[in-house]
């Protein structure tokens, strides 16, 4: 463990500072992607013809390598965090838009009809009826997008010291200190697990009507006397 948390001075951050920077560069793009995806998904639900081209565009953008994004953006945003976070925001859309659209479309028509009969307009129906019911699908998309973003932040090391924990991997090669790479990989894995667990807790809080995994399995399991028949 000697030197495991001894961060080279060229990174200008302590280990905790790199962790905070990594979380900021990973989570802000997910939040920005969610803000963009929510209204965009509603448009795709309202106008079904719009969904295929939106999905095609987000998929094409996701296929663009991050390095190519950096080359395009660096003339406008420089070697800054923004240059890393813009591609990560774009990458989240290919995950969040389908998750939200599928979740909103899963709302029963009877529920929508009842909301309309109560005088709910399209916006109010979307916010107060469709989104709450779609929370499990949205959280599932957020979990994938967040874990993916936490891993992709490290690519920012290609444009200077903007890769947060990923810079430790670069410095491991420069200073011949493999423990720095181990530190980076383990820390990113722990961060991904912790944030994923937090999102699961949020889903449980927002959807108290849904049975937990254990209760759902017990509910699906037949009683012994029934099974014996």
C-alpha positions as CSV (number, residue, x, y, z in Angstrom):
1,X,0.0,0.0,0.0
2,X,3.1,2.2,0.2
3,X,2.5,5.1,-2.3
4,X,-1.0,3.8,-3.2
5,X,-2.5,7.2,-2.3
6,X,0.7,9.2,-3.1
7,X,-0.6,11.2,-6.0
8,X,2.0,12.9,-8.3
9,X,2.1,16.6,-8.0
10,X,1.5,17.2,-11.8
11,X,-2.2,16.3,-11.3
12,X,-2.7,19.2,-8.9
13,X,-5.2,17.2,-6.8
14,X,-5.2,14.9,-3.8
15,X,-6.8,11.4,-4.2
16,X,-10.1,12.8,-2.7
17,X,-9.9,15.7,-5.0
18,X,-9.6,13.4,-8.0
19,X,-12.6,11.4,-6.7
20,X,-14.7,14.6,-6.5
21,X,-13.6,15.7,-9.9
22,X,-14.4,12.3,-11.4
23,X,-17.9,12.3,-9.9
24,X,-18.5,15.9,-11.1
25,X,-17.4,15.1,-14.7
26,X,-19.4,11.9,-14.7
27,X,-22.7,12.9,-13.0
28,X,-23.2,16.3,-14.5
29,X,-23.4,14.9,-18.1
30,X,-26.0,12.3,-16.9
31,X,-28.0,15.1,-15.3
32,X,-27.8,17.2,-18.5
33,X,-28.7,14.2,-20.6
34,X,-31.8,13.6,-18.5
35,X,-32.9,17.2,-18.8
36,X,-32.6,16.9,-22.6
37,X,-34.0,13.4,-22.8
38,X,-37.2,14.1,-20.9
39,X,-38.8,16.6,-23.3
40,X,-37.3,14.9,-26.3
41,X,-38.8,11.6,-25.3
42,X,-42.2,13.2,-24.7
43,X,-42.1,14.5,-28.3
44,X,-41.2,11.0,-29.5
45,X,-44.2,9.6,-27.6
46,X,-46.6,12.3,-28.9
47,X,-45.3,12.1,-32.5
48,X,-44.4,8.5,-33.1
49,X,-42.8,9.2,-36.5
50,X,-40.2,11.3,-34.7
51,X,-38.8,8.4,-32.6
52,X,-36.9,6.4,-35.4
53,X,-34.9,9.5,-36.6
54,X,-34.1,10.6,-33.0
55,X,-33.0,7.1,-32.2
56,X,-30.9,7.0,-35.4
57,X,-29.2,10.3,-34.6
58,X,-28.4,9.4,-31.0
59,X,-27.0,6.0,-32.1
60,X,-24.8,7.7,-34.8
61,X,-23.5,10.2,-32.2
62,X,-22.8,7.4,-29.8
63,X,-20.7,5.6,-32.5
64,X,-18.4,8.7,-32.8
65,X,-15.2,8.0,-30.8
66,X,-14.6,10.3,-27.9
67,X,-11.3,11.4,-29.3
68,X,-13.0,12.6,-32.5
69,X,-15.4,14.6,-30.3
70,X,-12.4,16.1,-28.5
71,X,-10.7,17.2,-31.7
72,X,-13.9,19.0,-32.9
73,X,-14.6,20.6,-29.5
74,X,-11.1,21.6,-28.4
75,X,-11.0,24.6,-30.7
76,X,-14.1,26.0,-29.0
77,X,-13.9,24.8,-25.4
78,X,-10.2,24.2,-25.0
79,X,-8.6,21.6,-22.8
80,X,-11.3,22.0,-20.2
81,X,-13.8,19.8,-18.3
82,X,-16.5,21.0,-20.7
83,X,-14.7,19.3,-23.6
84,X,-15.1,16.0,-21.7
85,X,-18.6,16.5,-20.5
86,X,-20.2,17.4,-23.8
87,X,-19.5,14.0,-25.4
88,X,-20.6,12.2,-22.3
89,X,-23.9,14.1,-22.3
90,X,-24.4,13.1,-25.9
91,X,-23.6,9.5,-25.2
92,X,-26.2,9.3,-22.4
93,X,-29.0,10.1,-24.9
94,X,-28.8,6.8,-26.7
95,X,-29.5,5.1,-23.3
96,X,-32.0,7.5,-21.7
97,X,-34.3,8.3,-24.6
98,X,-35.3,4.7,-25.3
99,X,-35.6,4.0,-21.6
100,X,-38.0,7.0,-21.1
101,X,-40.0,6.3,-24.3
102,X,-40.5,2.7,-23.4
103,X,-41.4,3.6,-19.8
104,X,-43.9,6.2,-20.8
105,X,-45.5,4.0,-23.5
106,X,-46.0,1.3,-20.9
107,X,-48.6,3.4,-19.1
108,X,-52.0,1.8,-19.6
109,X,-54.4,3.6,-21.9
110,X,-57.1,3.4,-19.3
111,X,-54.9,5.4,-16.9
112,X,-54.3,8.1,-19.6
113,X,-58.0,8.2,-20.4
114,X,-58.9,8.7,-16.7
115,X,-56.3,11.5,-16.4
116,X,-57.7,13.2,-19.5
117,X,-61.3,12.9,-18.1
118,X,-60.1,14.6,-14.9
119,X,-59.0,17.6,-17.0
120,X,-55.2,16.9,-17.2
121,X,-53.6,18.5,-20.2
122,X,-50.7,16.9,-22.1
123,X,-47.9,18.4,-20.0
124,X,-49.7,17.8,-16.6
125,X,-50.5,14.2,-17.7
126,X,-46.9,13.6,-18.7
127,X,-45.4,15.0,-15.4
128,X,-48.0,13.7,-12.9
129,X,-49.1,10.4,-14.5
130,X,-46.8,9.1,-17.1
131,X,-43.4,9.9,-15.6
132,X,-44.2,8.5,-12.1
133,X,-45.4,5.2,-13.6
134,X,-42.3,5.2,-15.9
135,X,-39.9,5.7,-13.0
136,X,-38.6,2.1,-12.9
137,X,-37.6,2.2,-16.6
138,X,-36.1,5.7,-16.2
139,X,-34.0,4.6,-13.2
140,X,-32.9,1.5,-15.1
141,X,-31.7,3.8,-18.0
142,X,-30.0,6.1,-15.5
143,X,-28.1,3.2,-13.9
144,X,-26.6,2.2,-17.2
145,X,-25.9,5.7,-18.3
146,X,-24.2,6.6,-15.0
147,X,-22.0,3.6,-14.8
148,X,-21.0,4.1,-18.4
149,X,-20.2,7.8,-17.7
150,X,-18.1,7.0,-14.7
151,X,-15.9,4.7,-16.8
152,X,-15.7,7.0,-19.8
153,X,-14.5,10.1,-17.8
154,X,-11.0,8.5,-17.8
155,X,-10.8,9.1,-21.6
156,X,-10.4,12.8,-20.8
157,X,-6.7,12.1,-19.9
158,X,-6.1,12.3,-23.7
159,X,-6.6,16.1,-23.6
160,X,-4.5,16.9,-20.6
161,X,-5.4,16.5,-16.9
162,X,-9.1,16.3,-17.6
163,X,-9.5,12.6,-17.0
164,X,-9.8,12.8,-13.2
165,X,-9.0,9.3,-11.9
166,X,-8.0,8.3,-15.5
167,X,-5.0,10.5,-15.2
168,X,-3.6,8.1,-12.6
169,X,-3.4,5.4,-15.4
170,X,-1.5,7.8,-17.6
171,X,0.9,8.7,-14.7
172,X,1.3,5.0,-13.9
173,X,3.1,4.7,-17.3
174,X,5.0,7.9,-17.0
175,X,6.4,7.2,-13.5
176,X,6.5,3.4,-13.7
177,X,4.1,3.2,-10.8
178,X,1.5,0.4,-11.5
179,X,-0.1,0.9,-8.1
180,X,-1.6,4.2,-9.5
181,X,-3.4,2.3,-12.3
182,X,-4.7,-0.2,-9.7
183,X,-5.9,2.7,-7.6
184,X,-7.7,4.3,-10.5
185,X,-9.4,1.0,-11.6
186,X,-10.5,0.0,-8.1
187,X,-11.7,3.5,-7.2
188,X,-13.8,3.8,-10.4
189,X,-15.3,0.4,-9.8
190,X,-16.2,1.3,-6.2
191,X,-17.7,4.6,-7.4
192,X,-19.8,2.8,-10.0
193,X,-21.1,0.3,-7.5
194,X,-22.0,3.0,-4.9
195,X,-23.8,5.2,-7.3
196,X,-25.6,2.3,-8.8
197,X,-26.7,1.3,-5.3
198,X,-27.9,4.8,-4.6
199,X,-30.0,4.8,-7.8
200,X,-31.6,1.5,-6.7
201,X,-32.4,3.1,-3.3
202,X,-34.0,6.1,-5.1
203,X,-36.1,3.8,-7.2
204,X,-37.3,2.0,-4.1
205,X,-38.2,5.4,-2.5
206,X,-40.0,6.7,-5.6
207,X,-41.9,3.4,-6.2
208,X,-43.1,2.1,-2.8
209,X,-46.0,0.3,-4.5
210,X,-43.6,-2.0,-6.3
211,X,-42.8,-5.3,-4.5
212,X,-39.2,-5.8,-3.6
213,X,-37.3,-8.6,-5.2
214,X,-37.8,-11.0,-2.3
215,X,-41.5,-10.3,-2.0
216,X,-41.9,-10.6,-5.8
217,X,-40.3,-14.0,-5.8
218,X,-42.4,-15.2,-2.9
219,X,-45.5,-13.9,-4.6
220,X,-44.6,-15.9,-7.7
221,X,-43.7,-19.1,-5.8
222,X,-46.7,-21.5,-5.6
223,X,-47.8,-22.8,-2.3
224,X,-46.6,-26.3,-1.3
225,X,-50.0,-27.9,-1.5
226,X,-50.8,-26.3,-4.9
227,X,-47.4,-27.4,-6.2
228,X,-47.9,-30.9,-5.0
229,X,-51.0,-31.2,-7.1
